[in-house]
């Protein structure tokens, strides 16, 4: 996906999220975010858009305070609050363009505004999944968006700094430790490669993966993001290794 499509999708995914949450009890529990109510999750999403908007619009060079983002309150917001924040972020991103340098939390690569278009598209889409699951609705995601979401998840999850945050993941590295993520409704597939000193990944199948997960692409996303049990997919190979890998993931 290009920058403009990601920016437009932030607004579209927010509109879909708002519609999904319409009429739901803000005190309802959210399985993927058990410490938050549905209302707090919605406040988190809206706060995230405003957090990114402040970074982009202000050309921030250091991390702003994210206390509310991490600990959203129970305030009841106006009906348009979610979409207002998404539209403001989209406007700020379009005004800045993809290559304006700003602070980002990623310690590799050029820090630029393109990061926020991609990150908050996927942040919004996956929290829409959380809301859908909380209110008992089906979650569907456009194939192009889902493809980009899984690409980003693999890229961020393979950063060397992840071993600093999650040292227990080092134990997953070893000979033959590969996992094939194979959508049943999409031409692309991915291989997680844990055979070297650092986690890696590539598109397409690997040679004799230790484990393979087959499911529709949106369902694969829910599985790797910890929103759905892996047993809902077709599994082959070393399922104990796969379970261990999934148990150590924590992102989004």
C-alpha positions as CSV (number, residue, x, y, z in Angstrom):
1,X,0.0,0.0,0.0
2,X,1.2,3.5,-0.7
3,X,1.1,6.5,1.7
4,X,-2.2,8.0,0.5
5,X,-4.0,4.7,0.6
6,X,-2.9,4.1,4.2
7,X,-4.0,7.6,5.2
8,X,-7.4,7.2,3.6
9,X,-7.8,3.8,5.3
10,X,-7.2,5.3,8.8
11,X,-10.4,7.3,8.3
12,X,-12.3,4.4,6.7
13,X,-11.3,1.9,9.4
14,X,-12.3,4.4,12.1
15,X,-15.7,4.9,10.5
16,X,-16.2,1.1,10.4
17,X,-15.0,0.8,14.0
18,X,-17.5,3.6,15.1
19,X,-20.3,1.8,13.3
20,X,-19.3,-1.6,14.9
21,X,-19.4,0.0,18.4
22,X,-22.7,1.9,17.9
23,X,-25.2,1.1,20.6
24,X,-22.8,-1.2,22.5
25,X,-22.4,-1.0,26.3
26,X,-19.3,1.0,27.0
27,X,-18.8,-1.0,30.1
28,X,-18.6,-4.3,28.1
29,X,-15.5,-6.3,28.6
30,X,-12.9,-6.7,25.7
31,X,-11.3,-10.1,25.7
32,X,-8.1,-8.9,23.8
33,X,-7.7,-6.0,26.3
34,X,-8.9,-7.5,29.5
35,X,-7.8,-4.5,31.6
36,X,-10.0,-2.2,29.6
37,X,-13.7,-1.8,29.0
38,X,-15.1,-1.2,25.5
39,X,-15.4,2.5,26.3
40,X,-11.7,2.7,27.4
41,X,-10.7,0.9,24.2
42,X,-12.5,3.4,22.1
43,X,-10.9,6.2,24.1
44,X,-7.5,4.6,23.5
45,X,-8.1,4.5,19.7
46,X,-9.1,8.1,19.6
47,X,-6.3,9.1,21.9
48,X,-3.9,7.3,19.6
49,X,-5.0,9.3,16.6
50,X,-4.5,12.5,18.5
51,X,-1.1,11.4,19.8
52,X,0.1,10.7,16.3
53,X,-1.5,13.9,15.1
54,X,0.5,15.9,17.6
55,X,3.7,14.3,16.6
56,X,3.2,14.8,12.9
57,X,1.6,18.3,13.1
58,X,4.2,19.5,15.7
59,X,7.2,17.8,13.9
60,X,8.1,16.3,17.2
61,X,11.7,15.3,17.7
62,X,11.2,13.4,21.0
63,X,8.6,11.2,22.5
64,X,5.5,13.0,23.9
65,X,3.8,12.0,27.0
66,X,1.7,8.8,26.4
67,X,0.2,8.3,29.8
68,X,-3.4,8.6,28.7
69,X,-2.8,6.5,25.6
70,X,-1.6,3.7,27.8
71,X,-4.2,4.3,30.5
72,X,-7.4,5.6,28.9
73,X,-10.2,6.9,31.0
74,X,-13.9,6.0,31.1
75,X,-15.1,9.4,29.7
76,X,-18.1,9.3,27.4
77,X,-17.1,11.1,24.2
78,X,-19.3,12.8,21.6
79,X,-20.5,10.5,18.9
80,X,-18.1,12.0,16.3
81,X,-15.0,12.0,18.6
82,X,-13.4,9.0,17.0
83,X,-13.9,10.1,13.4
84,X,-12.9,13.7,14.2
85,X,-9.5,12.4,15.5
86,X,-8.9,10.2,12.5
87,X,-9.7,12.9,10.1
88,X,-7.4,15.4,11.9
89,X,-4.6,12.8,11.8
90,X,-5.2,12.2,8.1
91,X,-5.1,15.9,7.4
92,X,-1.8,16.3,9.3
93,X,-0.3,13.4,7.4
94,X,-1.3,14.7,4.0
95,X,0.0,18.1,4.8
96,X,3.4,16.7,6.0
97,X,3.7,14.1,3.3
98,X,5.4,10.7,3.9
99,X,9.0,11.8,4.3
100,X,8.9,14.6,6.9
101,X,11.3,13.7,9.7
102,X,9.6,13.2,13.1
103,X,10.3,11.1,16.2
104,X,9.2,7.5,15.9
105,X,9.5,4.7,18.5
106,X,11.3,2.4,16.0
107,X,15.1,2.5,16.5
108,X,16.0,1.6,12.9
109,X,15.5,3.4,9.6
110,X,14.8,7.0,8.9
111,X,12.3,8.5,11.4
112,X,9.5,9.9,9.2
113,X,5.8,10.5,9.0
114,X,5.2,7.4,6.8
115,X,5.5,5.3,9.9
116,X,2.4,6.9,11.5
117,X,0.2,6.4,8.4
118,X,1.0,2.7,8.4
119,X,1.1,2.1,12.2
120,X,-2.2,3.8,12.9
121,X,-4.0,2.2,10.0
122,X,-3.2,-1.2,11.4
123,X,-3.7,-0.1,15.0
124,X,-7.2,1.0,14.1
125,X,-8.0,-2.0,12.0
126,X,-7.0,-4.5,14.7
127,X,-8.8,-2.6,17.5
128,X,-11.8,-2.7,15.2
129,X,-11.4,-6.5,15.3
130,X,-11.3,-6.3,19.1
131,X,-14.6,-4.3,19.1
132,X,-16.2,-6.7,16.7
133,X,-15.3,-9.7,18.8
134,X,-16.5,-7.9,22.0
135,X,-19.9,-7.2,20.5
136,X,-20.3,-10.5,18.7
137,X,-19.9,-9.3,15.1
138,X,-17.9,-10.8,12.2
139,X,-14.6,-9.2,11.4
140,X,-13.7,-8.8,7.8
141,X,-10.7,-6.9,6.4
142,X,-9.8,-5.9,2.8
143,X,-7.1,-8.2,1.5
144,X,-4.7,-5.4,0.6
145,X,-5.0,-3.9,4.1
146,X,-4.6,-7.3,5.7
147,X,-1.5,-8.1,3.6
148,X,0.1,-4.8,4.7
149,X,-0.9,-5.4,8.3
150,X,0.8,-8.8,8.4
151,X,3.9,-7.4,6.7
152,X,4.2,-4.7,9.3
153,X,3.6,-7.1,12.1
154,X,6.5,-9.3,10.9
155,X,8.8,-6.4,10.3
156,X,8.3,-4.9,13.7
157,X,8.4,-8.3,15.4
158,X,11.8,-9.1,13.8
159,X,13.6,-5.9,15.0
160,X,16.7,-6.9,17.1
161,X,15.4,-4.6,19.9
162,X,12.6,-7.1,20.5
163,X,15.1,-9.3,22.3
164,X,15.7,-6.5,24.7
165,X,12.0,-6.1,25.4
166,X,11.3,-9.9,25.4
167,X,14.5,-11.8,26.2
168,X,12.5,-15.0,26.6
169,X,12.1,-15.1,22.8
170,X,15.7,-16.0,22.3
171,X,14.9,-19.5,23.3
172,X,12.8,-19.9,20.1
173,X,15.9,-19.5,17.8
174,X,17.2,-22.8,16.6
175,X,17.9,-25.1,13.6
176,X,14.8,-25.8,11.6
177,X,12.7,-23.3,13.5
178,X,10.5,-21.9,10.7
179,X,6.7,-21.3,10.5
180,X,4.7,-20.9,7.3
181,X,1.7,-18.6,7.5
182,X,-0.4,-19.7,4.6
183,X,-3.7,-17.8,3.8
184,X,-6.3,-19.9,2.1
185,X,-7.9,-16.9,0.4
186,X,-4.9,-14.9,-0.7
187,X,-2.0,-15.4,-3.1
188,X,0.7,-14.3,-0.7
189,X,2.1,-16.3,2.2
190,X,4.9,-15.7,4.7
191,X,7.6,-17.7,6.5
192,X,8.8,-16.8,9.9
193,X,12.5,-17.7,10.1
194,X,14.0,-18.3,13.6
195,X,17.0,-20.3,12.5
196,X,19.6,-17.6,12.9
197,X,20.8,-15.4,15.7
198,X,17.9,-13.0,15.1
199,X,14.3,-13.5,14.1
200,X,13.7,-13.0,10.4
201,X,10.9,-13.5,7.8
202,X,10.3,-13.6,4.1
203,X,7.4,-13.9,1.7
204,X,6.5,-17.3,0.4
205,X,6.9,-20.8,1.7
206,X,10.2,-22.1,3.2
207,X,11.8,-25.5,2.8
208,X,10.2,-28.0,5.1
209,X,8.7,-25.6,7.7
210,X,8.6,-26.9,11.2
211,X,4.9,-25.8,11.3
212,X,2.3,-24.5,8.9
213,X,-0.8,-22.5,9.8
214,X,-3.5,-22.3,7.1
215,X,-6.6,-20.1,7.5
216,X,-8.2,-17.1,5.7
217,X,-5.9,-14.0,5.9
218,X,-8.1,-12.0,8.3
219,X,-8.2,-15.1,10.6
220,X,-4.4,-15.5,10.4
221,X,-4.1,-11.9,11.6
222,X,-6.3,-12.6,14.6
223,X,-4.2,-15.6,15.4
224,X,-0.8,-14.0,15.3
225,X,-2.2,-10.9,17.1
226,X,-3.5,-13.3,19.8
227,X,-7.2,-12.5,19.2
228,X,-8.2,-16.0,18.1
229,X,-6.9,-19.5,19.1
230,X,-4.6,-21.2,16.6
231,X,-6.8,-24.3,16.9
232,X,-9.3,-22.5,14.7
233,X,-6.9,-22.9,11.7
234,X,-5.5,-26.0,9.9
235,X,-2.2,-26.9,11.5
236,X,0.5,-29.2,10.3
237,X,4.0,-30.0,11.7
238,X,5.3,-29.3,15.2
239,X,2.2,-27.8,16.9
240,X,4.0,-27.7,20.3
241,X,6.7,-25.4,18.8
242,X,4.0,-23.3,17.1
243,X,2.1,-23.0,20.4
244,X,5.2,-21.9,22.2
245,X,6.0,-19.3,19.6
246,X,2.5,-17.8,19.7
247,X,2.6,-17.8,23.6
248,X,5.6,-15.5,23.5
249,X,4.2,-13.0,21.1
250,X,2.9,-9.7,22.4
251,X,2.2,-6.9,20.0
252,X,-0.8,-4.6,19.2
